[in-house]
Amino acid sequence: MIVKIWAQGSKSKSLCITFPKKFCEKLGLEKGSYVMVILEDDKMILKPLKINDQ
């Protein structure tokens, strides 16, 4: 799997990751979704987040 990672802005501490479409479909993610990325030992855990716009 190939992913693209880039910084959101020059002063931002967050990174953006683009996953392949089929991978996102398996996770039930839509375009513009937020995902928490947790690194544990040699594993990467992805947890979809629900962001409420207020």
SULBELUR-V422769 format. One record per backbone hydrogen bond with DSSP energy under -0.5 kcal/mol. NH is the residue of the N-H (numbers start at 1). CO is the residue of the C=O. E is the energy in kcal/mol with one decimal. If there is no record, write none. Layout:
# SULBELUR-V422769
[[NH | CO | E] [NH | CO | E]]
This chain:
# SULBELUR-V422769
[[4 | 18 | -1.6] [6 | 16 | -2.1] [8 | 14 | -1.5] [12 | 9 | -0.8] [16 | 6 | -3.5] [18 | 4 | -2.6] [19 | 17 | -0.6] [24 | 20 | -2.0] [25 | 21 | -2.3] [26 | 22 | -1.8] [27 | 23 | -1.4] [28 | 24 | -0.9] [28 | 25 | -0.5] [29 | 24 | -2.8] [33 | 30 | -1.8] [34 | 49 | -0.7] [36 | 47 | -3.2] [38 | 36 | -0.5] [38 | 45 | -2.8] [40 | 38 | -0.6] [40 | 43 | -2.3] [43 | 40 | -3.0] [45 | 38 | -3.4] [47 | 36 | -2.4] [49 | 34 | -2.8] [51 | 49 | -0.6] [52 | 50 | -0.6] [53 | 51 | -0.6] [54 | 52 | -0.5]]
